[in-house]
Amino acid sequence: MRAMAEEVVGLQPDVIFVSTNSVVSATLKATRSIPIVFTWVSDPVGSGFVANLPRPGGNITGFHNFERAIGGKWVAFLKQIAPDLRRVAVVHVPEIVPNVAFLHVVEAAAPSLGLSVTAAEVRNAADIERVLSAFGQEGGGLIVTPSALTATRRDLIIALAARLRLPAIYSFGFYAESGGLMSYGINQLELVRAAASYVDRILRGASPGDLPIQLPLRYELVINLKTAAALGLAVPNSLQLLADSVIE
């Protein structure tokens, strides 16, 4: 990512559009002058990308995807769909600051739900298979946090969850569409469309540091009933009514 960011900066574009925390970090290391617009980024202040949300300052602005508190929603929805759960693993890349924040939120919420929490740290595909297989020996559920690694290895994660019979909640709808049990998160396309307006304003002369970081207006709950049935889970009608999309 660092090499690719340096290559893009070397082209001297008028503005750079980037996605995910890892890519933002690499791009900021390559330039502090070319305007940057980001999307699909969590906790930009805690990650050190911007000074604050209303006036980010510097050469960067964009669209925030997840607030820390969503970790509490993930664990609560997972417990609703699998009420017998007693253990949950938070699958995360520890170098991504928001991933660790999500873990802490889940740890704080878990005791009231009768759950113990395992920090499942992953950095590559081999880690994913090893860590999930070890956790799955005693049963439990999974919370898969957002990252480029988990997104691009989603087929592996979904297959392991199915084989090990681990109910799992994911951060984007494409996981549920690919066979994951359920997801709760942003509509990625909506944020990209919104980010286009910031690119336009910067090309017309606006300073990125003066454009406020925008928060998502809504989150979407997606449930895959076929996967639930394969896991022997009866999805409550109350949960189905909350869902924005139910995959049959």
Secondary structure as GFF3:
##gff-version 3
##sequence-region A 1 248
A	DSSP	alpha_helix	2	10	.	.	.	ID=ss1
A	DSSP	beta_strand	16	19	.	.	.	ID=ss2
A	DSSP	alpha_helix	21	30	.	.	.	ID=ss3
A	DSSP	beta_strand	36	41	.	.	.	ID=ss4
A	DSSP	beta_strand	60	64	.	.	.	ID=ss5
A	DSSP	alpha_helix	70	81	.	.	.	ID=ss6
A	DSSP	beta_strand	87	92	.	.	.	ID=ss7
A	DSSP	alpha_helix	97	109	.	.	.	ID=ss8
A	DSSP	three_ten_helix	110	113	.	.	.	ID=ss9
A	DSSP	beta_strand	116	121	.	.	.	ID=ss10
A	DSSP	alpha_helix	125	136	.	.	.	ID=ss11
A	DSSP	beta_strand	141	144	.	.	.	ID=ss12
A	DSSP	alpha_helix	148	152	.	.	.	ID=ss13
A	DSSP	alpha_helix	154	163	.	.	.	ID=ss14
A	DSSP	beta_strand	168	170	.	.	.	ID=ss15
A	DSSP	alpha_helix	173	177	.	.	.	ID=ss16
A	DSSP	beta_strand	182	185	.	.	.	ID=ss17
A	DSSP	alpha_helix	188	203	.	.	.	ID=ss18
A	DSSP	three_ten_helix	208	210	.	.	.	ID=ss19
A	DSSP	beta_strand	220	224	.	.	.	ID=ss20
A	DSSP	alpha_helix	225	230	.	.	.	ID=ss21
A	DSSP	alpha_helix	237	242	.	.	.	ID=ss22
A	DSSP	beta_strand	245	247	.	.	.	ID=ss23
###
